Amino acid sequence: MQSRRSFIRNTAIGSGLLMTGTFPFESLAANHERKLTILHTNDTHSRLEAFPEDHGKFAGQGGVAARAALLHDIRSKEDNVLLLDAGDIFQGTPYFNMYKGEPEIKAMSIMRYDACTMGNHDFDAGVEGFANQLHNANFPVVNANYDFTDTPLEGKIHPYITLKKGGLKIGIMGLGVELDGLVAASAYGNTKYMDPMPIAKRISEKLKKDEKCDFIICLSHLGYEYNTQKISDKIIAKETQFIDLIIGGHTHTFLDEPTAVTNAGGGITLINQVGWAGVRLGRLDYCFDNKKGSKNSNTQSVIVSKQTRG
């Protein structure tokens, strides 16, 4: 396993090359058999349309039309693509107030998301409101630390899933933030929050040892970091052993490049998050060697705007 220092150096070099569109993946062909491209969003908050052109900070950015065009372009060039979301799909524009999440979920289905997790705002129409939209989703929802027994979501949310891409077996689990104090009790109903740390350890170990996954992703709506001891992505990364990548949400953190954390096994867990409102699309390209190991990560954060529509 490569050292943390060399990993970060390789990641930084790769990031710069990707930003200029000149990363020579063909030069790795002799040493790596498979490339996996992971695309992700978080905290899109019902932002179906781009921000108006007179918006100060995000003028003309975001919107599902531009995101869909960008996804189509990437998929036309890459064979093995995963598209994931880290929660807070709902709430923030009149679309949610009027339609309670239907256009958001339908848009994600059209864009062919592979999985998502739930954020606190995804309870804003109540547990039943979220459950009512699942028939519009052609992708699974993962969360391992909410117990939905005796709610309309019982049996409909997966603690984890596994899937195959390019001969690689990938495990995807989900973790959610404490609901009490963030969500009205009437909205989450009988949903029970459970401590995510022991669950993250148990399920990631199961995915590695029992499911024999080559790569493990955690979709987290815990938040990137806090000034208190509140559980966060950084703490999960540090205290678990088998998670390769945490795709985060909740804190609306814009990361120019992923954070590399030395995990409990002495390896590297990456954390990435791309702000909010769908104005960025996260991208991580992983190359796997013949033994499905020695992963090198090269990343970029793509601005989603009408210029990406082609």
PAZAPA-4460 file (N, C-alpha, C; in steps of 0.05 Angstrom, whole numbers, plus 32768, in hexadecimal, padded with zeros to 4 digits):
% residues 310
    n_x    n_y    n_z   ca_x   ca_y   ca_z    c_x    c_y    c_z   seq   type   mol
   8011   7FE8   8000   8000   8000   8000   8012   8019   8000     1      M     A
   800A   802C   7FF0   801B   8043   7FEE   8018   8055   8007     2      Q     A
   802D   8065   800D   802C   8076   8024   8018   808C   8021     3      S     A
   800F   8098   8037   7FFC   80AE   8036   8008   80C5   8027     4      R     A
   8022   80CB   802B   802E   80E1   801E   802E   80DE   7FFF     5      R     A
   8036   80C6   7FF6   8037   80C1   7FD9   801B   80C1   7FCD     6      S     A
   8008   80B7   7FDD   7FEC   80B6   7FD3   7FE2   80D3   7FCE     7      F     A
   7FE6   80E4   7FE2   7FDD   8100   7FDF   7FEB   810E   7FC8     8      I     A
   8006   8108   7FC6   8015   8114   7FB0   8009   810B   7F95     9      R     A
   8005   80F1   7F92   7FFA   80E7   7F79   7FDE   80F2   7F73    10      N     A
   7FCE   80F5   7F89   7FB3   8100   7F86   7FB5   811D   7F7C    11      T     A
   7FC6   812D   7F88   7FC8   8149   7F81   7FD2   814C   7F64    12      A     A
   7FE5   813C   7F5C   7FEF   813D   7F40   7FD8   8135   7F2D    13      I     A
   7FCA   8120   7F33   7FB4   8117   7F22   7F9E   812C   7F21    14      G     A
   7F98   8139   7F37   7F83   814D   7F37   7F8A   8164   7F24    15      S     A
   7FA3   816D   7F25   7FAB   8183   7F13   7FA9   817B   7EF6    16      G     A
   7FB1   8163   7EEF   7FAF   815A   7ED3   7F92   8157   7ECA    17      L     A
   7F81   814D   7EDC   7F65   814A   7ED5   7F58   8165   7ED0    18      L     A
   7F5F   8179   7EE0   7F54   8193   7EDD   7F5A   819E   7EC1    19      M     A
   7F71   8197   7EB6   7F78   81A1   7E9C   7F6F   818E   7E86    20      T     A
   7F63   8177   7E8E   7F59   8164   7E7B   7F6E   8154   7E6D    21      G     A
   7F86   8151   7E7A   7F9C   8144   7E6C   7FA7   812C   7E7C    22      T     A
   7F97   8121   7E8F   7FA1   810B   7E9E   7FA5   80F3   7E8C    23      F     A
   7FBD   80E8   7E8B   7FC4   80D3   7E77   7FBD   80B7   7E82    24      P     A
   7FA2   80B1   7E83   7F9B   8097   7E8D   7FA5   8080   7E7B    25      F     A
   7FA9   8086   7E62   7FB4   8071   7E51   7FD0   8069   7E59    26      E     A
   7FDE   807B   7E67   7FF9   8074   7E70   7FF9   8060   7E87    27      S     A
   7FE1   805D   7E94   7FDF   804B   7EAA   7FD5   8030   7EA1    28      L     A
   7FCF   802D   7E87   7FC3   8014   7E7E   7FD3   7FFB   7E84    29      A     A
   7FEE   7FFF   7E83   7FFF   7FE7   7E88   7FFD   7FDD   7EA4    30      A     A
   7FF6   7FF0   7EB7   7FF6   7FE9   7ED3   7FDA   7FE6   7EDF    31      N     A
   7FC6   7FF0   7ED2   7FAB   7FF0   7EDD   7F98   7FE4   7EC8    32      H     A
   7F86   7FD3   7ED2   7F73   7FC7   7EBF   7F59   7FD6   7EBD    33      E     A
   7F51   7FE2   7ED4   7F36   7FEE   7ED4   7F36   800A   7EDF    34      R     A
   7F25   801A   7ED3   7F21   8035   7EDD   7F04   8038   7EE6    35      K     A
   7EFF   8044   7EFD   7EE5   8049   7F07   7EE1   8067   7F0B    36      L     A
   7ECD   8073   7F00   7EC7   808F   7F02   7EAF   8092   7F15    37      T     A
   7EB3   80A1   7F2B   7E9E   80A5   7F3E   7E96   80C2   7F3D    38      I     A
   7E7C   80C8   7F37   7E71   80E2   7F36   7E5E   80E6   7F4D    39      L     A
   7E5C   80FE   7F58   7E4B   8101   7F70   7E41   811D   7F74    40      H     A
   7E2A   811E   7F82   7E1E   8138   7F8A   7E16   8135   7FA7    41      T     A
   7E0F   814C   7FB3   7E03   814C   7FCE   7DF5   8166   7FD3    42      N     A
   7DE0   8165   7FE4   7DD2   817D   7FEC   7DC8   818D   7FD4    43      D     A
   7DBC   8180   7FC1   7DB2   818E   7FA9   7D99   819F   7FAF    44      T     A
   7D8B   8198   7FC4   7D76   81A9   7FCF   7D61   81B3   7FBB    45      H     A
   7D57   81A1   7FAB   7D41   81A7   7F98   7D48   81BC   7F83    46      S     A
   7D62   81C0   7F7F   7D6B   81D4   7F6C   7D6B   81C7   7F50    47      R     A
   7D53   81C7   7F44   7D50   81BB   7F29   7D59   81CD   7F13    48      L     A
   7D56   81E7   7F17   7D5F   81FA   7F03   7D79   8207   7F0C    49      E     A
   7D87   8212   7EF9   7DA0   8220   7EFF   7D9A   823A   7F0E    50      A     A
   7DAE   8243   7F1D   7DAB   825D   7F2A   7DA8   8272   7F14    51      F     A
   7D99   8288   7F19   7D96   829D   7F05   7DB1   82AA   7EFF    52      P     A
   7DB2   82B6   7EE7   7DCB   82C3   7EDF   7DD2   82DB   7EF0    53      E     A
   7DBF   82E6   7EFF   7DC6   82FD   7F10   7DCC   82F4   7F2D    54      D     A
   7DCE   82DA   7F31   7DD6   82D0   7F4C   7DF3   82D6   7F50    55      H     A
   7DFA   82E2   7F66   7E15   82EB   7F6A   7E2A   82D5   7F6A    56      G     A
   7E26   82C0   7F7A   7E3B   82AC   7F7E   7E39   8295   7F6A    57      K     A
   7E21   828C   7F63   7E1E   8275   7F52   7E0F   827B   7F38    58      F     A
   7E14   8292   7F2D   7E05   829B   7F15   7E07   8286   7EFF    59      A     A
   7DF0   827C   7EF6   7DEE   826A   7EE0   7DF7   824D   7EE6    60      G     A
   7DFD   8248   7EFF   7E08   822D   7F06   7DF2   821B   7F11    61      Q     A
   7DF7   8201   7F0E   7DE4   81ED   7F18   7DCF   81E6   7F04    62      G     A
   7DBB   81D8   7F0E   7DA4   81CF   7EFD   7DA8   81B3   7EF2    63      G     A
   7D92   81A5   7EF0   7D93   8189   7EE8   7D99   8186   7ECA    64      V     A
   7D91   819A   7EBA   7D97   8198   7E9D   7DB5   8198   7E97    65      A     A
   7DC3   81AA   7EA4   7DE0   81AC   7EA0   7DEE   8193   7EAC    66      A     A
   7DE4   818A   7EC3   7DF0   8172   7ED0   7DEC   815A   7EBE    67      R     A
   7DD4   8157   7EB3   7DCE   8140   7EA2   7DE0   8140   7E89    68      A     A
   7DE5   8158   7E7D   7DF6   815A   7E66   7E13   8152   7E6D    69      A     A
   7E1C   815B   7E84   7E37   8155   7E8D   7E3A   8137   7E92    70      L     A
   7E26   812B   7E9E   7E26   810E   7EA3   7E27   80FE   7E89    71      L     A
   7E17   8107   7E76   7E17   80FA   7E5B   7E32   80FB   7E4E    72      H     A
   7E3F   8112   7E50   7E5A   8115   7E44   7E6E   8102   7E52    73      D     A
   7E6E   8101   7E6C   7E81   80F0   7E7B   7E7C   80D3   7E74    74      I     A
   7E63   80CB   7E74   7E5C   80AE   7E6E   7E64   80A7   7E52    75      R     A
   7E64   80BA   7E40   7E6B   80B4   7E24   7E89   80AE   7E21    76      S     A
   7E98   80B6   7E36   7EB5   80B3   7E35   7EC0   809D   7E49    77      K     A
   7EB0   8096   7E5C   7EB8   8084   7E71   7EA6   806B   7E72    78      E     A
   7EB2   8054   7E75   7EA3   803B   7E75   7E96   8035   7E90    79      D     A
   7EA3   803B   7EA6   7E9A   8033   7EC0   7E95   804B   7ED2    80      N     A
   7E7C   8054   7ED3   7E75   806D   7EE1   7E60   8066   7EF7    81      V     A
   7E65   8071   7F0F   7E52   8071   7F25   7E49   808D   7F2A    82      L     A
   7E2F   8090   7F2E   7E23   80AB   7F35   7E15   80A8   7F50    83      L     A
   7E1D   80B8   7F63   7E13   80B5   7F7F   7E0C   80D1   7F8B    84      L     A
   7DFA   80D0   7F9F   7DF2   80E9   7FAC   7DF2   80E4   7FCA    85      D     A
   7DFA   80F9   7FD9   7DFD   80F7   7FF6   7DE7   8105   8006    86      A     A
   7DD0   8108   7FFA   7DB9   8111   800A   7DB2   812E   8009    87      G     A
   7D9B   8135   8016   7D8E   814F   8014   7D87   8155   7FF6    88      D     A
   7D79   8142   7FEB   7D6E   8146   7FD0   7D58   815A   7FD0    89      I     A
   7D49   815B   7FE6   7D30   816B   7FE8   7D35   8186   7FF5    90      F     A
   7D22   8198   7FF2   7D1F   81B1   8000   7D32   81C7   7FF6    91      Q     A
   7D26   81DE   7FF0   7D37   81F5   7FE9   7D2C   8206   7FD2    92      G     A
   7D19   81FB   7FC3   7D0D   820A   7FAD   7CEF   8204   7FAD    93      T     A
   7CDF   8214   7F9F   7CC2   820F   7F9E   7CBB   81F4   7F91    94      P     A
   7CCD   81E8   7F82   7CC7   81CD   7F77   7CC1   81BA   7F8D    95      Y     A
   7CD0   81BB   7FA3   7CCA   81A8   7FB9   7CB0   81B0   7FC7    96      F     A
   7CAC   81CA   7FCB   7C93   81D2   7FD9   7C7B   81C9   7FCA    97      N     A
   7C7C   81C9   7FAF   7C65   81C2   7F9F   7C62   81A4   7F9B    98      M     A
   7C79   8196   7F94   7C78   817A   7F8B   7C83   8166   7F9F    99      Y     A
   7C8E   816F   7FB5   7C97   815E   7FCB   7CAC   8149   7FC2   100      K     A
   7CBD   8150   7FB0   7CD4   813F   7FA9   7CD1   812F   7F8F   101      G     A
   7CBA   812F   7F83   7CB6   811F   7F6B   7CC9   8127   7F54   102      E     A
   7CCB   8140   7F4D   7CDD   8146   7F36   7CFB   8141   7F3C   103      P     A
   7D02   8145   7F56   7D1E   8140   7F5D   7D25   8122   7F59   104      E     A
   7D14   8110   7F63   7D1A   80F4   7F61   7D18   80EB   7F44   105      I     A
   7D05   80F5   7F35   7D03   80EE   7F19   7D1B   80F7   7F09   106      K     A
   7D25   810F   7F0F   7D3D   8119   7F02   7D55   8107   7F08   107      A     A
   7D58   80FF   7F20   7D6E   80ED   7F27   7D6C   80D2   7F19   108      M     A
   7D54   80C8   7F16   7D50   80AF   7F07   7D58   80B2   7EEA   109      S     A
   7D50   80C9   7EDE   7D57   80CE   7EC2   7D75   80D0   7EBF   110      I     A
   7D82   80DC   7ED3   7DA0   80DF   7ED2   7DAE   80C5   7ED9   111      M     A
   7D9F   80B1   7EE1   7DAA   8096   7EE7   7DBD   8096   7EFF   112      R     A
   7DB3   80A1   7F15   7DC2   809E   7F2E   7DC3   8080   7F35   113      Y     A
   7DD9   8078   7F41   7DDD   805C   7F4A   7DD3   8058   7F67   114      D     A
   7DD5   806D   7F77   7DCC   806B   7F93   7DCD   8087   7F9F   115      A     A
   7DBE   808A   7FB5   7DC0   80A2   7FC5   7DBB   809B   7FE3   116      C     A
   7DC1   80AE   7FF4   7DB9   80AB   8010   7DA6   80C1   8017   117      T     A
   7D9B   80C0   802F   7D87   80D4   8038   7D95   80E9   8049   118      M     A
   7D8D   8103   8045   7D94   8118   8057   7D7D   8120   8069   119      G     A
   7D82   8132   807C   7D6D   813B   808E   7D56   8148   807F   120      N     A
   7D5C   8157   806A   7D46   8165   805C   7D36   8152   804B   121      H     A
   7D3F   813A   8047   7D2F   8126   8038   7D18   811C   8049   122      D     A
   7D16   8124   8062   7CFF   811E   8073   7CEB   8136   8074   123      F     A
   7CF0   814B   8064   7CDF   8163   8067   7CC3   815F   805E   124      D     A
   7CBD   814A   804F   7CA1   8143   8049   7C99   812B   805A   125      A     A
   7CA8   8125   806E   7CA2   810F   8080   7CAD   80F5   8074   126      G     A
   7CAF   80E1   8086   7CB8   80C6   807D   7CA6   80BC   8066   127      V     A
   7C8C   80C0   8069   7C79   80B7   8055   7C7D   80C6   803B   128      E     A
   7C84   80E0   803C   7C89   80F0   8024   7CA0   80E5   8014   129      G     A
   7CB6   80DD   8022   7CCD   80D2   8014   7CC5   80B7   8008   130      F     A
   7CB7   80A7   8018   7CAF   808C   800F   7C9E   808E   7FF6   131      A     A
   7C8D   80A3   7FF5   7C7B   80A6   7FDE   7C89   80AC   7FC4   132      N     A
   7CA3   80B5   7FC6   7CB2   80BB   7FAE   7CC3   80A4   7FA4   133      Q     A
   7CC6   808F   7FB3   7CD8   807A   7FAC   7CD0   806B   7F93   134      L     A
   7CB7   806B   7F8C   7CAF   805E   7F73   7CB9   806D   7F5A   135      H     A
   7CC2   8086   7F5E   7CCE   8096   7F48   7CEC   8091   7F46   136      N     A
   7CF8   8082   7F59   7D15   807E   7F5A   7D1C   8063   7F4E   137      A     A
   7D2E   8064   7F3A   7D38   804A   7F2F   7D54   8045   7F3B   138      N     A
   7D5A   804F   7F52   7D73   804C   7F60   7D6D   8046   7F7D   139      F     A
   7D7E   8038   7F8C   7D7A   8033   7FA8   7D82   804A   7FBA   140      P     A
   7D76   804B   7FD1   7D7D   805E   7FE6   7D8A   804E   7FFD   141      V     A
   7DA1   8057   8006   7DB0   8049   801B   7DB3   8059   8034   142      V     A
   7DAE   804D   804A   7DB3   8058   8065   7DB4   8041   8079   143      N     A
   7DC9   8041   8089   7DCD   802B   809C   7DC7   8032   80B9   144      A     A
   7DC6   804C   80BF   7DC2   8053   80DB   7DA8   8061   80E2   145      N     A
   7D94   805F   80D0   7D78   8065   80D6   7D68   804B   80D7   146      Y     A
   7D5A   8047   80EC   7D49   8030   80EF   7D2D   8039   80E7   147      D     A
   7D23   802F   80D1   7D09   8037   80C6   7CF2   8024   80CE   148      F     A
   7CF7   8013   80E2   7CE2   8001   80EB   7CC9   8010   80F3   149      T     A
   7CB2   8006   80EA   7C98   8013   80F0   7C95   802F   80E4   150      D     A
   7CA2   8033   80CD   7C9E   804B   80BD   7C98   8043   80A0   151      T     A
   7C8E   8056   8090   7C89   8050   8074   7CA2   8048   8064   152      P     A
   7CBA   804D   806F   7CD3   8046   8061   7CDE   802B   806A   153      L     A
   7CD0   801D   807B   7CDA   8003   8084   7CDD   7FF0   806C   154      E     A
   7CF5   7FE4   806A   7CFA   7FD1   8054   7D00   7FDE   803A   155      G     A
   7D00   7FF8   8038   7D04   8006   801E   7D1F   8014   801C   156      K     A
   7D2E   8016   8032   7D48   8023   8032   7D5D   800D   8038   157      I     A
   7D73   800C   8029   7D87   7FF8   802C   7D9E   8002   803E   158      H     A
   7DA8   7FF2   8050   7DC0   7FFB   805F   7DD8   7FFD   804D   159      P     A
   7DDA   7FEC   8039   7DEF   7FED   8025   7DE6   7FDE   800C   160      Y     A
   7DF4   7FE2   7FF6   7DF1   7FD3   7FDE   7E0C   7FCB   7FD4   161      I     A
   7E0D   7FB8   7FC2   7E25   7FB2   7FB3   7E1E   7FB1   7F95   162      T     A
   7E30   7FB9   7F85   7E2C   7FB9   7F68   7E46   7FB4   7F5A   163      L     A
   7E45   7FAD   7F41   7E5D   7FA7   7F31   7E60   7FBD   7F1B   164      K     A
   7E79   7FC6   7F18   7E80   7FD9   7F03   7E9B   7FD0   7EF9   165      K     A
   7E9C   7FC9   7EDF   7EB6   7FC2   7ED3   7EC4   7FAB   7EE1   166      G     A
   7EB5   7F98   7EEB   7EC1   7F81   7EF8   7EC9   7F86   7F15   167      G     A
   7EC3   7F9E   7F1F   7EC9   7FA5   7F3B   7EAF   7FA3   7F4B   168      L     A
   7EB1   7F98   7F63   7E9A   7F97   7F75   7E9C   7FAF   7F89   169      K     A
   7E87   7FC0   7F89   7E88   7FD8   7F98   7E72   7FD7   7FAD   170      I     A
   7E79   7FDD   7FC6   7E65   7FDF   7FDB   7E5F   7FFC   7FE2   171      G     A
   7E45   8002   7FE5   7E3D   801D   7FEB   7E2A   801D   8003   172      I     A
   7E32   802B   8018   7E22   802D   8030   7E1A   804A   8035   173      M     A
   7E06   804E   8047   7DFE   8069   804D   7DFC   806F   806A   174      G     A
   7E02   8088   8072   7E00   8091   808E   7DF2   80AC   808F   175      L     A
   7DE2   80B0   80A3   7DD3   80C9   80A5   7DD7   80D8   80BF   176      G     A
   7DD2   80F1   80BF   7DD6   8103   80D6   7DC0   80FE   80EB   177      V     A
   7DC5   8105   8104   7DB1   8105   8119   7D9A   8116   8111   178      E     A
   7D81   810C   8113   7D6A   811A   810A   7D5E   812C   811F   179      L     A
   7D60   8125   8138   7D54   8135   814E   7D61   8150   814E   180      D     A
   7D51   8165   814D   7D5B   8180   814D   7D5E   818C   8131   181      G     A
   7D60   817A   811C   7D61   8183   8101   7D47   817F   80F2   182      L     A
   7D39   816A   80FA   7D20   8163   80EC   7D0A   8162   8101   183      V     A
   7CF2   816C   80FA   7CDB   816A   810C   7CD5   814D   8112   184      A     A
   7CCF   8148   812C   7CC9   812D   8134   7CB2   8121   8124   185      A     A
   7C9F   8132   811D   7C88   8128   810D   7C90   8120   80F1   186      S     A
   7CA7   812A   80E7   7CB0   8124   80CC   7CC0   8109   80CC   187      A     A
   7CD0   8104   80E0   7CDF   80EB   80DF   7CD0   80D4   80EE   188      Y     A
   7CBC   80DB   80FE   7CAA   80C7   8109   7CB9   80B3   811A   189      G     A
   7CB6   8099   8113   7CC1   8083   8123   7CDE   807D   811A   190      N     A
   7CE9   808C   8108   7D05   8087   8100   7D18   808A   8117   191      T     A
   7D29   8077   811B   7D3C   8077   8131   7D58   807B   8126   192      K     A
   7D66   808F   8131   7D82   8094   812A   7D94   8082   813B   193      Y     A
   7DA8   8077   812E   7DBB   8066   813C   7DD8   8070   8138   194      M     A
   7DE9   806D   814C   7E04   8077   814A   7E12   806C   8131   195      D     A
   7E1B   807E   811F   7E26   8074   8106   7E41   8067   8107   196      P     A
   7E50   806C   811D   7E6C   8062   811D   7E6D   8043   811E   197      M     A
   7E60   8036   8132   7E62   8019   8132   7E55   800D   8119   198      P     A
   7E41   801A   810E   7E34   8010   80F6   7E46   8012   80DE   199      I     A
   7E54   8028   80DC   7E67   802C   80C6   7E7D   8017   80C7   200      A     A
   7E87   8011   80DF   7E9C   7FFD   80E3   7E92   7FE1   80DB   201      K     A
   7E7A   7FDB   80E4   7E6F   7FC0   80DF   7E68   7FBB   80C2   202      R     A
   7E5C   7FCF   80B6   7E53   7FCA   809A   7E6A   7FCC   8087   203      I     A
   7E7D   7FDE   808B   7E94   7FDF   8079   7EA5   7FC6   807B   204      S     A
   7EA7   7FBB   8093   7EB5   7FA1   8096   7EA6   7F8B   8088   205      E     A
   7E8C   7F8B   808A   7E7C   7F77   807D   7E7F   7F79   805E   206      K     A
   7E7F   7F91   8054   7E83   7F95   8037   7E9E   7F8C   802E   207      L     A
   7EB2   7F90   803E   7ECD   7F87   8037   7ED1   7F69   8039   208      K     A
   7ECA   7F5E   8050   7ED1   7F42   8056   7EBC   7F2E   804D   209      K     A
   7EA3   7F35   8050   7E8E   7F22   8049   7E84   7F26   802C   210      D     A
   7E80   7F3F   8024   7E77   7F44   8009   7E8E   7F45   7FF5   211      E     A
   7EA7   7F46   7FFF   7EBF   7F46   7FEE   7EC0   7F5D   7FDA   212      K     A
   7EB8   7F75   7FE4   7EB8   7F8C   7FD3   7ED5   7F96   7FCD   213      C     A
   7ED9   7F9F   7FB5   7EF3   7FAA   7FAD   7EF6   7FC7   7FB6   214      D     A
   7EDF   7FD5   7FBA   7EDF   7FF1   7FBF   7EC6   7FF8   7FD0   215      F     A
   7EC9   8008   7FE5   7EB2   800D   7FF7   7EAE   802B   7FF9   216      I     A
   7E95   8034   7FF4   7E8E   8050   7FF5   7E79   8054   800A   217      I     A
   7E7C   8069   801A   7E68   8071   802D   7E5B   808B   8023   218      C     A
   7E41   808B   801F   7E32   80A3   8019   7E29   80AE   8034   219      L     A
   7E34   80C5   803C   7E30   80D0   8057   7E22   80EA   8056   220      S     A
   7E0E   80ED   8068   7E02   8107   806C   7E07   810F   808A   221      H     A
   7E1F   8109   8093   7E26   8110   80AE   7E33   812C   80B0   222      L     A
   7E3F   8135   809B   7E4E   814F   809B   7E6C   814A   809B   223      G     A
   7E7A   815D   808F   7E97   815A   808A   7EA7   815B   80A4   224      Y     A
   7EA3   8170   80B5   7EB1   8172   80CE   7EA3   8187   80DF   225      E     A
   7EA8   8185   80FA   7E9C   8198   810D   7EB2   81A0   8121   226      Y     A
   7EAC   81B6   812F   7EBE   81BF   8144   7EB9   81B0   815E   227      N     A
   7EA6   819F   815F   7E9F   818F   8176   7EA6   8172   8170   228      T     A
   7E9E   8160   8182   7EA2   8144   817E   7E8B   8136   816F   229      Q     A
   7E7A   8147   8163   7E64   813C   8153   7E6F   812A   813D   230      K     A
   7E63   8114   8138   7E6D   8101   8124   7E6C   810E   8109   231      I     A
   7E82   8109   80FA   7E85   8116   80E0   7E93   8102   80CD   232      S     A
   7E95   810A   80B3   7EA3   80FA   80A0   7EC0   80F6   80A8   233      D     A
   7ECD   810A   80B2   7EE9   8108   80B9   7EEC   80F3   80D0   234      K     A
   7EDA   80F3   80E3   7EDC   80DF   80F9   7ED6   80C3   80EE   235      I     A
   7EC2   80C0   80DE   7EBC   80A6   80D2   7ED5   809C   80C3   236      I     A
   7EE1   80AD   80B3   7EF8   80A5   80A3   7F0F   809C   80B4   237      A     A
   7F14   80AB   80CA   7F2B   80A5   80DB   7F27   808B   80EB   238      K     A
   7F0F   8085   80F3   7F0A   806F   8106   7F00   8056   80F9   239      E     A
   7EFC   8055   80DF   7EF5   803D   80D1   7F0D   8033   80C1   240      T     A
   7F0C   801B   80B6   7F23   800F   80A9   7F1E   800A   808B   241      Q     A
   7F05   8003   8083   7F01   7FF8   8069   7EF3   800B   8055   242      F     A
   7EEC   8023   805D   7EDF   8035   804B   7EF4   8043   803A   243      I     A
   7EF1   8041   801F   7F04   804E   800D   7EFD   806B   8008   244      D     A
   7EE3   8071   8006   7EDA   808B   7FFE   7EC1   8093   800D   245      L     A
   7EC1   80AB   8019   7EA9   80B6   8024   7EA0   80CD   8013   246      I     A
   7E88   80CB   8008   7E7B   80E1   7FF9   7E68   80EE   800C   247      I     A
   7E6E   8107   8014   7E60   8114   802A   7E4C   8129   8021   248      G     A
   7E3C   8131   8035   7E29   8146   8032   7E23   8153   804D   249      G     A
   7E0E   8164   804D   7E03   8171   8065   7E10   818B   806C   250      H     A
   7E2A   818D   806C   7E37   81A6   8073   7E3C   81B9   805C   251      T     A
   7E34   81B1   8044   7E36   81C2   802C   7E53   81CB   8028   252      H     A
   7E66   81B8   802C   7E82   81BE   802A   7E8C   81BC   800D   253      T     A
   7E98   81D1   8003   7EA4   81D0   7FE9   7EC2   81C8   7FEC   254      F     A
   7EC8   81B0   7FE3   7EE4   81A6   7FE4   7EF0   81A8   7FC8   255      L     A
   7F06   81B6   7FC6   7F14   81B8   7FAC   7F20   819D   7FA4   256      D     A
   7F27   818E   7FB8   7F32   8173   7FB4   7F2A   8162   7FCD   257      E     A
   7F29   8148   7FCA   7F21   8138   7FE2   7F35   813A   7FF8   258      P     A
   7F2B   8135   8010   7F3C   8134   8028   7F45   8117   802C   259      T     A
   7F5F   8113   802F   7F6A   80F8   8034   7F6F   80F4   8052   260      A     A
   7F62   80E0   805D   7F64   80DA   807A   7F70   80BE   807D   261      V     A
   7F84   80BD   808F   7F8F   80A3   8096   7F7B   8094   80A8   262      T     A
   7F71   807D   809F   7F5C   806F   80AD   7F68   805C   80C2   263      N     A
   7F56   804D   80CF   7F5E   803C   80E5   7F6F   8024   80DD   264      A     A
   7F6F   801E   80C3   7F80   8009   80B9   7F9A   8012   80AE   265      G     A
   7F9F   802C   80B0   7FB8   8038   80A5   7FB7   803F   8088   266      G     A
   7FA0   803A   807B   7F9C   8042   805F   7F91   805E   805D   267      G     A
   7F88   8064   8045   7F7D   807E   803F   7F60   807D   8039   268      I     A
   7F50   808D   8046   7F34   8091   803F   7F31   80AD   8035   269      T     A
   7F25   80B0   801D   7F20   80CB   8012   7F04   80D4   801A   270      L     A
   7F02   80EE   801E   7EE8   80FB   8023   7EE4   8111   800E   271      I     A
   7ECD   8111   8001   7EC7   8126   7FEE   7EAB   8131   7FF2   272      N     A
   7EA8   814A   7FEC   7E8D   8157   7FEE   7E8E   816F   7FDB   273      Q     A
   7E78   8174   7FCD   7E78   8189   7FB9   7E62   819E   7FBE   274      V     A
   7E62   81A9   7FD7   7E52   81C0   7FDD   7E34   81BB   7FDF   275      G     A
   7E25   81C9   7FCD   7E08   81C5   7FCE   7DFC   81D0   7FB4   276      W     A
   7DE2   81CB   7FB1   7DD2   81D6   7F9B   7DD8   81CB   7F80   277      A     A
   7DE9   81B7   7F7F   7DF0   81AB   7F65   7E01   81BD   7F53   278      G     A
   7E10   81D0   7F5E   7E20   81E1   7F4E   7E3B   81D4   7F48   279      V     A
   7E42   81BE   7F55   7E5A   81AF   7F4F   7E53   8191   7F4C   280      R     A
   7E62   8184   7F3B   7E61   8167   7F39   7E7C   815C   7F41   281      L     A
   7E7C   814B   7F55   7E96   813F   7F5D   7E9D   8129   7F4B   282      G     A
   7EB7   8126   7F46   7EC1   8110   7F35   7EDA   8105   7F41   283      R     A
   7EDB   80EB   7F44   7EF3   80DD   7F4D   7EF8   80C5   7F3A   284      L     A
   7F10   80C4   7F2E   7F17   80AE   7F1D   7F2B   809C   7F2B   285      D     A
   7F23   8083   7F2D   7F35   806F   7F3A   7F3E   805B   7F25   286      Y     A
   7F58   8054   7F27   7F63   803F   7F16   7F6B   8028   7F29   287      C     A
   7F64   800F   7F20   7F6A   7FF7   7F30   7F7E   7FE6   7F21   288      F     A
   7F91   7FDB   7F30   7FA5   7FCA   7F24   7F99   7FAE   7F20   289      D     A
   7FA9   7F9C   7F16   7FA0   7F81   7F0F   7F94   7F72   7F27   290      N     A
   7F9D   7F79   7F3F   7F93   7F6C   7F57   7F7D   7F7C   7F65   291      K     A
   7F73   7F90   7F57   7F5D   7FA1   7F61   7F66   7FB0   7F79   292      K     A
   7F7F   7FB8   7F7A   7F89   7FC7   7F91   7F99   7FDF   7F87   293      G     A
   7FA9   7FEB   7F9A   7FBA   8002   7F94   7FAB   8018   7F85   294      S     A
   7F96   8022   7F92   7F85   8035   7F84   7F92   8051   7F84   295      K     A
   7F92   805E   7F6D   7F9B   807A   7F6B   7F83   808B   7F64   296      N     A
   7F7E   80A0   7F73   7F67   80B0   7F6F   7F6F   80CB   7F63   297      S     A
   7F60   80D3   7F4E   7F64   80EC   7F41   7F49   80FA   7F3F   298      N     A
   7F47   8113   7F47   7F2E   811F   7F4C   7F2A   813B   7F3F   299      T     A
   7F11   8143   7F3C   7F0A   815E   7F34   7EEE   8164   7F3E   300      Q     A
   7EE9   817E   7F41   7ECF   8188   7F47   7EC6   8199   7F30   301      S     A
   7EB1   8190   7F22   7EA9   819D   7F09   7E92   81B0   7F0E   302      V     A
   7E95   81C9   7F05   7E80   81DC   7F07   7E6A   81D5   7EF3   303      I     A
   7E51   81D3   7EFD   7E3A   81CC   7EEC   7E2D   81E6   7EE3   304      V     A
   7E2D   81EB   7EC9   7E21   8203   7EBE   7E18   81FE   7EA2   305      S     A
   7E0B   8211   7E97   7E00   820D   7E7C   7E16   8208   7E67   306      K     A
   7E2F   8210   7E6D   7E45   820A   7E5B   7E4A   81EC   7E59   307      Q     A
   7E42   81DD   7E6E   7E47   81C0   7E6D   7E33   81B1   7E5D   308      T     A
   7E1F   81BF   7E52   7E0A   81B1   7E43   7E13   81AB   7E27   309      R     A
   7E28   81B7   7E1D   7E32   81B1   7E02   7E24   81C1   7DED   310      G     A
***
